[in-house]
Amino acid sequence: MESKPVTPYVVGSKNPLAVAINCAAKAGEWIKSRLGDIKAVNEKFSPQDLVTDVDKGAEAMIRKLILTHFPSHDILGEEGVAPGAAASAAAWQEASSSEFLWIIDPLDGTTNFVHGFPFFCVSIALAFKGEVIIGVIYDPIRDEMFVAEKGKGSYMHGHTNRVSADARLEESIIAVGFNPDRQAAPINLKGITALSGKARSLRAGGSAALHLAYVAAGRLGGYYEVNLNAWDTAAGALMVAESGGKVTDTAGNPYHVGARNLIVSNGTIHQELLEVIEAAGATGN
């Protein structure tokens, strides 16, 4: 009997996807239990960029669970990196040579969480030699677990995700972000203003990871934002690609984990999005 080829990134006795799902579920439920019971809120890079004891506790929980199963793997987590774009870019550059790298945002949408606005999530990705192979995004408020595995599709609670069928930008709802970096904010606002006259409508939920998951699920036609971090995008970018969509930087180059300025779409409206952002001088490049 011919043996099946071994998938190179499945190591140890525990499947990495199962570990990622378990980590996201446990951290998400704990985060939900702490809603309205935050012990400490601090500013990171600016008054718009917050961190709480819940962010730090959730990341510690996820790290412990991952390293229990995969002690030789490396981890890049938001709360282990100094604030600011330069520090984030440097952290990714240092970690990018890892063979197995877990990329974690323990609480994407911290400002929403602090204010009780129910749009936040846990985002966990696993990269193998710089390429993301697993992505999990969990919204504990809606109990929605978005899952993607490279080459095997994208799912939410067992149902296959597919991007929207929007044929034109004017038919699409596009997500945008009000980036907490004050230097990036004017660039984002240029893009937002330009898109407001072209798209059917805009949405700014306050969680990059959930915006990406919603594009993958067909709830949004696309998403634009500059100055994002690896932990904001890694899981969701794989999800969009595995759902039939497209992820590039704002210049139209293929996505890689270090890309900071993104345009994401169902694929069909991608060129329109690129052209609007370029014409507005809002690429951030």
Beta strands, then each sheet from edge to edge (+ up, - down):
strand 1: 41-43
strand 2: 50-52
strand 3: 74-77
strand 4: 100-108
strand 5: 121-128
strand 6: 131-139
strand 7: 144-149
strand 8: 153-156
strand 9: 159-160
strand 10: 173-176
strand 11: 201-203
strand 12: 222-225
strand 13: 246-249
strand 14: 262-265
sheet 1: 1+ 2-
sheet 2: 3+ 4+ 5- 6+ 7- 8+ 9-
sheet 3: 11+ 10+ 12+ 14- 13+
end
